Amino acid sequence: MELSKRQEEVCEYVSQGLTDKEISDLMGVTVTAVKLYIVNARKKFGVSNRTALAIKYLEEKGKLVK
């Protein structure tokens, strides 16, 4: 899966259970930008929610066994 650097960063934070606000504060971007990164990453992974995104991301990184 080819994610942008920012999408990768957001996915890592989502997989850690951080909120959009917490992620925006850490990354120095708006909450709206974080939501956009999440939406685009969800589309790339073909999932419909942030929990599924976190699972797929962790599986791709080999941090979670199916």
Secondary structure as a PSIPRED ss2 file (coil, helix, strand):
# PSIPRED VFORMAT (PSIPRED V4.0)

   1 M C   1.000  0.000  0.000
   2 E C   1.000  0.000  0.000
   3 L C   1.000  0.000  0.000
   4 S C   1.000  0.000  0.000
   5 K H   0.000  1.000  0.000
   6 R H   0.000  1.000  0.000
   7 Q H   0.000  1.000  0.000
   8 E H   0.000  1.000  0.000
   9 E H   0.000  1.000  0.000
  10 V H   0.000  1.000  0.000
  11 C H   0.000  1.000  0.000
  12 E H   0.000  1.000  0.000
  13 Y H   0.000  1.000  0.000
  14 V H   0.000  1.000  0.000
  15 S H   0.000  1.000  0.000
  16 Q C   1.000  0.000  0.000
  17 G C   1.000  0.000  0.000
  18 L C   1.000  0.000  0.000
  19 T C   1.000  0.000  0.000
  20 D H   0.000  1.000  0.000
  21 K H   0.000  1.000  0.000
  22 E H   0.000  1.000  0.000
  23 I H   0.000  1.000  0.000
  24 S H   0.000  1.000  0.000
  25 D H   0.000  1.000  0.000
  26 L H   0.000  1.000  0.000
  27 M H   0.000  1.000  0.000
  28 G C   1.000  0.000  0.000
  29 V C   1.000  0.000  0.000
  30 T C   1.000  0.000  0.000
  31 V H   0.000  1.000  0.000
  32 T H   0.000  1.000  0.000
  33 A H   0.000  1.000  0.000
  34 V H   0.000  1.000  0.000
  35 K H   0.000  1.000  0.000
  36 L H   0.000  1.000  0.000
  37 Y H   0.000  1.000  0.000
  38 I H   0.000  1.000  0.000
  39 V H   0.000  1.000  0.000
  40 N H   0.000  1.000  0.000
  41 A H   0.000  1.000  0.000
  42 R H   0.000  1.000  0.000
  43 K H   0.000  1.000  0.000
  44 K H   0.000  1.000  0.000
  45 F H   0.000  1.000  0.000
  46 G C   1.000  0.000  0.000
  47 V C   1.000  0.000  0.000
  48 S C   1.000  0.000  0.000
  49 N C   1.000  0.000  0.000
  50 R H   0.000  1.000  0.000
  51 T H   0.000  1.000  0.000
  52 A H   0.000  1.000  0.000
  53 L H   0.000  1.000  0.000
  54 A H   0.000  1.000  0.000
  55 I H   0.000  1.000  0.000
  56 K H   0.000  1.000  0.000
  57 Y H   0.000  1.000  0.000
  58 L H   0.000  1.000  0.000
  59 E H   0.000  1.000  0.000
  60 E H   0.000  1.000  0.000
  61 K C   1.000  0.000  0.000
  62 G C   1.000  0.000  0.000
  63 K C   1.000  0.000  0.000
  64 L C   1.000  0.000  0.000
  65 V C   1.000  0.000  0.000
  66 K C   1.000  0.000  0.000
